[in-house]
Amino acid sequence: MPNYQTPGVYVEEVEGGSKPIEAGATNIVGFLGIAEKGPVNEAVLVTNWTQYTKLFGGMHTGGWLGHAVYQFFQNGGTKCYINNLAEPAKAQKPKADKKEGENAETAQSEPTTAEPVVIKNPDNIAKLIIGKDEGIGKKSGLYLFDQIQDIAIVAAPGVTDPAAQDAILSHCEKNRFRFAVLDSPETLNGGIDTMPKPRDSMMGAYYFPWVQMYDTVQDQNVYAPPSGGICGIYGRVDGTRGVHKAPANELFRTALGLKYNLTDAEQELLNPKGINCIRDFPGRGIRVWGARTISSNPEWRYVNVRRLFCMVEQALQNGTNWVVFEPNTRDLWKKITRNITAFLLNIWRSGALFGDSPEEAFYVRCDDELNPPESIDAGYVVCEIGLAPAKPAEFVVFRVSQKAMGEE
C-alpha cells in the first residue's frame, strides 16, 4: 500500500474479485495429408473451401486431403489447420502406341465410358504422419501440431495404417485436450466381424464405412473416407448445441451413398466394439449412427463426454494462470472456488451436466483437508472438482402394455 505524504485526493485501482474462466474453441481441426499443391510441412489456417483451393488446390488422385476438407466445410466446419505432408506424386498418362495410330484415331472418335478413378495416399504416408522433430523450425508431421494450442480435433483422411493411427492417438493423449477421428479401411476382406480396429484409447473415435461423394475434378462419384465430414459434423453440433451433445443422429452432407449398407444385426456386432456406423435410413438420409470412443473403459465410452472434459480441463488450465505465485492462503482458496463455480454454473445451465440443481451437477473443493501444511510448504494448492456429465440416450425403450377397460 503506498504511503501518502502530501495532502490531497488519490485514486487507486483495485482488481475485481471475479476472474472469469472462458471456454475455448472445440471445433478447430488439424488435417494431415497430401495436397495438390501449396506449402509443405507448414501448418496453415484455412477458414473456407475457396481459401483452401487457392492455397492447396482441389481434389486430386494423389491423396484424400482435398476430399476431406471439402466434406468438412460442407458439413458445418469453420476452421482447420492444413499440414501438407509432401508433394503429390505425378500421375503418368499411358502413351499411345505409334504403330496403331489409325486405331487410336478411330478410338478417339468413339464415345468412351468413364473409368473408375484410383485415389490413394502414398505408400509412405505413415512415415510422413509420424514425422520428425529436429529442433525449432525443423518439425514435420504430427510434431508440427504440438506448437498450435487451438487444435481440438486431429484427422488424417484415408489413413488406415495401424502405425499411423497409433501415432495420432498417442499425439492426442500427449496433448491431453485433443481428440482423434479415424477412418476404417475402404473394403473388408472377410466378414463384418473381422473388421480391424485401432488400439484402445479414450481420445479417439472410429467410423465405418466409406461414403460416396461427387468428385468435382473427375466428374464422377467416388467412395471417400468419412473423417473429413465427421469433423465437420463435430463442429456443426458444437456450434448449434454444444460440445456436450453427442455428434450422432446427424445428417452427413455430401454423402450420396455408402460403400456398405449396414443392418441392425450387423451394427450389433460393431457398436459394442466402439466402431461407429454411418447408415442410410429411407426418408431420413445418411446419418452418423454411433457416438462411442474406442476405449474399453465404460467411464469414457461416449465421444461427447470425453470432449466435454477436454474442454473443461483446458478452460481451467488457461483461466487460472493468475493463481501461480499468489499467496497460498484461505483467501486464495475461496477465490479459486468462486471462479470455478461460476464457470461450471454456466456449463450446467447449458445442459451439459446432469442434475436439477448445481449441487447435484458438480462440486468444487479447495480447503484445509486438501491443502495440509506440508502441501503448502511444498508450494502446492490443490482443488478437487467433480462433474456429472449428461450422457446420450443411446437406447430408447418404450414399454407398452394392454390396459383393461375400466382400469385406472
Long-range contacts (C-beta under 8 A, 24 or more apart in sequence): 17-335, 17-338, 18-338, 18-339, 18-342, 19-319, 19-322, 19-335, 19-339, 20-319, 20-339, 20-342, 20-343, 21-315, 21-316, 21-318, 21-319, 21-320, 21-339, 21-340, 21-342, 21-343, 22-315, 22-318, 22-319, 23-311, 23-312, 23-315, 23-343, 23-347, 24-150, 24-152, 24-311, 24-314, 24-315, 24-318, 25-79, 25-150, 25-152, 26-152, 26-234, 26-238, 26-243, 26-307, 26-310, 26-311, 27-77, 27-78, 27-79, 27-152, 27-153, 27-234, 27-235, 27-238, 27-239, 28-79, 28-80, 28-81, 28-150, 28-151, 28-152, 28-153, 29-72, 29-77, 29-79, 29-80, 29-81, 29-151, 29-152, 29-153, 29-154, 29-155, 29-231, 29-234, 29-235, 30-80, 30-81, 30-83, 30-145, 30-148, 30-151, 30-153, 30-154, 30-155, 30-178, 31-65, 31-68, 31-69, 31-72, 31-80, 31-81, 31-82, 31-83, 31-155, 31-156, 31-157, 31-228, 31-231, 32-65, 32-83, 32-85, 32-128, 32-129, 32-141, 32-142, 32-154, 32-155, 32-156, 32-159, 33-63, 33-64, 33-65, 33-68, 33-83, 33-84, 33-85, 33-121, 33-156, 33-157, 33-158, 33-159, 34-62, 34-63, 34-65, 34-84, 34-85, 34-86, 34-87, 34-88, 34-121, 34-122, 34-125, 35-60, 35-63, 35-65, 35-66, 35-82, 35-84, 35-88, 36-60, 36-62, 36-66, 36-88, 37-87, 38-82, 38-84, 39-84, 40-84, 40-85, 40-86, 40-87, 41-83, 41-84, 41-85, 41-139, 41-140, 41-141, 41-144, 42-83, 42-84, 42-144, 43-81, 43-82, 43-83, 43-144, 43-145, 43-148, 44-81, 44-82, 44-84, 45-79, 45-80, 45-81, 46-79, 46-80, 46-81, 46-82, 47-78, 47-79, 48-73, 49-73, 49-74, 52-82, 55-82, 56-82, 56-84, 58-216, 58-217, 59-215, 59-216, 59-217, 59-218, 60-88, 60-119, 60-217, 61-91, 61-117, 61-118, 61-119, 61-120, 61-218, 62-88, 62-89, 62-91, 62-119, 62-122, 63-88, 63-119, 63-120, 63-121, 63-122, 63-125, 63-157, 63-158, 64-119, 64-120, 64-121, 64-157, 64-158, 64-224, 64-225, 64-228, 65-157, 67-119, 67-157, 67-213, 67-215, 67-222, 67-224, 67-225, 67-228, 68-155, 68-157, 68-158, 68-224, 68-225, 68-227, 68-228, 68-229, 68-231, 69-228, 70-213, 70-216, 70-228, 70-254, 71-213, 71-224, 71-226, 71-228, 71-229, 71-232, 71-253, 71-254, 72-228, 72-229, 72-231, 72-232, 72-235, 73-232, 74-229, 74-232, 74-253, 74-254, 75-228, 75-229, 75-230, 75-231, 75-232, 75-233, 75-235, 75-236, 75-252, 75-253, 75-254, 76-232, 76-233, 76-235, 76-236, 76-237, 76-239, 76-253, 77-231, 77-232, 77-235, 77-236, 78-235, 78-239, 79-150, 80-231, 81-145, 81-148, 81-150, 81-151, 83-141, 83-144, 83-145, 85-125, 85-128, 85-129, 85-131, 85-140, 85-141, 86-122, 86-128, 88-122, 89-122, 114-218, 114-219, 114-220, 116-220, 117-215, 117-218, 117-220, 117-222, 119-215, 119-222, 119-224, 120-158, 121-158, 121-159, 125-156, 125-159, 125-161, 125-164, 126-159, 126-161, 126-163, 126-164, 126-167, 129-156, 129-159, 129-164, 129-167, 129-168, 130-163, 130-164, 130-167, 142-167, 142-168, 142-171, 145-171, 145-175, 146-171, 146-175, 151-178, 152-177, 152-178, 152-179, 152-307, 152-310, 152-311, 153-178, 153-179, 153-180, 153-181, 153-231, 153-234, 154-178, 154-179, 154-180, 154-181, 155-180, 155-181, 155-182, 155-227, 155-228, 155-230, 155-231, 156-183, 156-227, 157-183, 157-224, 157-225, 157-227, 157-228, 158-183, 158-224, 158-225, 158-227, 159-183, 160-184, 160-185, 160-186, 160-196, 162-196, 162-198, 162-199, 165-198, 165-199, 165-204, 166-198, 166-199, 168-204, 169-198, 169-199, 169-201, 169-203, 169-204, 172-201, 172-203, 172-204, 173-201, 173-203, 176-310, 176-313, 176-314, 177-310, 177-311, 177-313, 177-314, 178-203, 178-310, 179-203, 179-204, 179-205, 179-303, 179-306, 179-307, 179-310, 180-204, 180-205, 181-205, 181-207, 181-227, 181-230, 181-231, 181-234, 182-206, 182-207, 182-227, 182-294, 183-207, 183-210, 183-225, 183-226, 183-227, 184-208, 184-209, 184-210, 184-275, 186-210, 186-223, 186-225, 186-259, 187-259, 188-260, 192-262, 192-266, 192-269, 192-270, 193-269, 195-270, 195-275, 197-273, 197-274, 197-275, 197-294, 198-294, 199-294, 200-294, 200-295, 200-296, 201-293, 201-294, 201-295, 202-293, 202-295, 202-297, 202-300, 202-306, 203-293, 203-306, 204-293, 204-294, 205-230, 205-274, 205-276, 205-291, 205-292, 205-293, 205-294, 205-303, 206-274, 206-275, 206-276, 206-294, 207-275, 207-276, 207-277, 207-278, 207-288, 207-290, 208-260, 208-270, 208-275, 208-276, 208-277, 208-278, 209-258, 209-259, 209-260, 209-262, 209-277, 209-278, 210-258, 210-259, 211-252, 211-254, 211-255, 211-256, 211-257, 211-258, 211-259, 211-278, 211-286, 212-255, 212-256, 212-257, 212-258, 212-259, 213-254, 213-255, 213-256, 214-254, 214-256, 221-256, 221-257, 223-259, 226-252, 226-255, 226-278, 229-253, 229-254, 229-255, 230-288, 233-288, 234-307, 242-350, 242-351, 242-352, 243-304, 243-307, 243-308, 243-311, 243-352, 244-304, 244-308, 244-350, 244-351, 244-352, 244-353, 244-389, 244-390, 245-304, 246-291, 246-302, 246-303, 246-304, 246-392, 247-288, 247-291, 247-303, 247-304, 248-276, 248-287, 248-288, 248-289, 248-290, 248-291, 248-303, 248-392, 249-287, 249-288, 249-289, 250-287, 250-288, 251-285, 251-286, 251-287, 252-278, 252-285, 252-286, 252-287, 252-288, 255-285, 255-286, 257-286, 258-286, 274-301, 291-392, 291-394, 302-391, 302-392, 302-394, 304-389, 304-391, 304-392, 305-389, 305-391, 308-352, 308-389, 309-387, 309-389, 312-344, 312-347, 312-387, 315-343, 316-340, 316-343, 316-385, 319-343, 323-381, 328-371, 328-376, 328-379, 328-381, 330-368, 332-381, 333-366, 333-367, 333-371, 333-381, 333-383, 334-366, 336-366, 336-381, 336-383, 337-364, 337-365, 337-366, 337-383, 340-364, 340-383, 340-385, 344-385, 344-387, 351-390, 352-389, 352-390, 353-387, 353-388, 353-389, 353-390, 354-388, 354-389, 354-390, 354-391, 355-388, 360-388, 361-387, 361-388, 362-386, 362-387, 362-388
